[in-house]
Amino acid sequence: MSQDFLPLNIAVLTASDTRTLEEDTSGQLLSERLTEAGHQLAAREIVPDDIYLIRALVSQWIADESIDIVISTGGTGLTGRDGTPEAVEVLFDKKIQGFGELFRQLSYEEIATSTIQSRVTAGVANGTYIFCLPGSSGACRTAWDRILAAQLDLRSKPCNFAELIPRLRER
């Protein structure tokens, strides 16, 4: 028995001190990819690289039961202003260890050892998936095309993130 596609509600956050909506190629790429795949863009925001502003918006989104997934782009590097992992990981109920490991493995094929500078992370908070990606559109393309597109599709076998959504809030 084949399953039907299940559209998910996905919010996109860009952490940047300099980008505007018009210049946000990474946020735009993610928005286009997810809607082309049949998902709904639930929200899209740009916030400065500030741990507390990022955390506040992600907290708001994970409290919204209509949002299934939050994808952020930016702030995963090593500079002083890069703080997305610090902003978000404290919210995680569970960390998805394999996401960062797989992303860096795939990224290595494209940018070699430079991938070690990425602190990409993922987890579940209040029944919502959160994926924190680097700010480059190439990295967002890799994450979406090679990991997220399949994992957020209920029809992907043998298993996927989408099929677990109804069970994420079990206690």
Secondary structure by P-SEA (a helix, b strand, c coil): ccccbbbbbbbbbbbccccccccaaaaaaaaaaaaaacccccccccccccaaaaaaaaaaaaacccccbbbbcccccccccccccccccccccccccaaaaaaaaaaaaccccccccccccccccccbbbbbbcccaaaaaaaaacccccccccccccccccccccccccc
